[in-house]
Amino acid sequence: MLLSSLQRFTVFLSTQVRRLGTGLGNWLVGSPRLKAWFYPPLKVETPAERYRQFNEYYFADLHEQERMLGDEPRMAFYHTAINRHVKPGQRVIDLGTGTGILATYASRCGASQVYAIDHSTIIEHAKELAAENGVENVQFEDVHSTKFHLDEPVDVILHEQIGDFLFDEAMVPNVCDLRDRVLKKGGLILPSQFELFCEPVTLDDDRRIPYIWELTDVHGVDFSSMDRSRPQNPEYYRLASCDLGLVKHFVGDPEPLVKVDLYTIEEDTLPLTVTFTREVKRPGIIDGLAVFMKAKVDDDLVLSSSPIDPGRAPHWGFRILRLDQWRAELGETWEVSLTVKDWADPDTWTWTCENITGV
Ligand SMILES: C[S@@+](CC[C@H](N)C(=O)[O-])C[C@H]1O[C@@H](n2cnc3c(N)ncnc32)[C@H](O)[C@@H]1O
């Protein structure tokens, strides 16, 4: 007690010292021991912690929830998956319950107990909605999933933590953590199979926006000198869209860049560099690499965010990793390489796409 009051006092004192300027601060804290008291180590937030705070705040917004609930292919996918695979009497976790919708579907399949977990204040609405809809056997847990504990393991983990870049809503660490701690051996993760794509793409001729340094003749004005001012912020090199009219075609035939099996994956087993080639089947300018995902429950039950898939789930944006505009001709071979420091953080992704025909 005495120690904690003393520490609080020194934190207060060090704040005042810092206000007076570093010079005086340095003089006062010349001794390394005193320094530790005056400058207690500042709490360093990891990117994962920062994302967690953002996620909590983001999903409290009703508009985010209604975008997801109004996405008919998404809802049909989850409704069918749960009706097919959750059996009466099973114990279920709904990781990130939001408005409680997946927990409700599981309860209506006869689950004996559903633990509906969410760290966002949206869970207060979920509780009310469950009461209004007469939903039974659902226990709401207002907690981050890593802090959720159970004595008896569950049969099923339900989740929807799918980001536009597949990994950017922390699906892998969150599901793996619950899988390893509270899922029965042989238990079910729904969904468990994912594919991430990163396909060379040609945009619609009227919709393309070249890099500013590629604009050499805007009615007689040349912007090519802007090449010297290439922005350093990663967002500049990405586009986000839900607009299917933007993409004209994929240059080659799409294949997944990475396949994820949530039963076996470990957070650090994903490769940090992936290289692949595409034979050009549809010639045109390569405007970028379209990033999208597919989630598979059964052969006939697949959820897609592909920009050329008419049945795609509309609320997910597809992303385009921009490229300098090169024309690809029929039959050529192009090599794409993606390097990431952290799959969950697209700011750490870098990519290249080059013609290796005849090399
Ligand atoms: C994409 S929304 C899905 C909501 C709902 N399951 C649905 O399908 O409509 C993800 C939800 O998970 C919550 N969430 C994300 N990570 C979480 C975590 N590790 N622990 C608890 N809640 C989490 C968010 O607050 C958000 O409500």
PDBQT file of the ligand as one rigid body, heavy atoms in Angstrom, charges set to zero:
ROOT
HETATM    1  C1  LIG A 401     -17.135  -9.555 -37.613  1.00  0.00    +0.000 C 
HETATM    2  S1  LIG A 401     -18.028  -9.348 -36.141  1.00  0.00    +0.000 S 
HETATM    3  C2  LIG A 401     -19.103 -10.746 -36.185  1.00  0.00    +0.000 C 
HETATM    4  C3  LIG A 401     -20.322 -10.592 -35.278  1.00  0.00    +0.000 C 
HETATM    5  C4  LIG A 401     -21.278 -11.787 -35.301  1.00  0.00    +0.000 C 
HETATM    6  N1  LIG A 401     -20.615 -13.018 -34.922  1.00  0.00    +0.000 N 
HETATM    7  C5  LIG A 401     -21.901 -11.948 -36.645  1.00  0.00    +0.000 C 
HETATM    8  O1  LIG A 401     -21.590 -12.943 -37.324  1.00  0.00    +0.000 OA
HETATM    9  O2  LIG A 401     -22.689 -11.094 -37.038  1.00  0.00    +0.000 OA
HETATM   10  C6  LIG A 401     -16.816  -9.784 -34.959  1.00  0.00    +0.000 C 
HETATM   11  C7  LIG A 401     -17.235  -9.567 -33.521  1.00  0.00    +0.000 C 
HETATM   12  O3  LIG A 401     -16.258 -10.159 -32.713  1.00  0.00    +0.000 OA
HETATM   13  C8  LIG A 401     -15.935  -9.318 -31.627  1.00  0.00    +0.000 C 
HETATM   14  N2  LIG A 401     -14.563  -9.695 -31.263  1.00  0.00    +0.000 N 
HETATM   15  C9  LIG A 401     -13.477  -9.626 -32.066  1.00  0.00    +0.000 A 
HETATM   16  N3  LIG A 401     -12.422 -10.202 -31.467  1.00  0.00    +0.000 NA
HETATM   17  C10 LIG A 401     -12.852 -10.651 -30.257  1.00  0.00    +0.000 A 
HETATM   18  C11 LIG A 401     -12.233 -11.355 -29.203  1.00  0.00    +0.000 A 
HETATM   19  N4  LIG A 401     -10.982 -11.793 -29.290  1.00  0.00    +0.000 N 
HETATM   20  N5  LIG A 401     -12.949 -11.615 -28.088  1.00  0.00    +0.000 NA
HETATM   21  C12 LIG A 401     -14.241 -11.219 -27.996  1.00  0.00    +0.000 A 
HETATM   22  N6  LIG A 401     -14.891 -10.570 -28.981  1.00  0.00    +0.000 NA
HETATM   23  C13 LIG A 401     -14.210 -10.309 -30.108  1.00  0.00    +0.000 A 
HETATM   24  C14 LIG A 401     -16.149  -7.919 -32.147  1.00  0.00    +0.000 C 
HETATM   25  O4  LIG A 401     -16.431  -7.018 -31.100  1.00  0.00    +0.000 OA
HETATM   26  C15 LIG A 401     -17.335  -8.127 -33.099  1.00  0.00    +0.000 C 
HETATM   27  O5  LIG A 401     -18.571  -7.908 -32.451  1.00  0.00    +0.000 OA
ENDROOT
TORSDOF 0
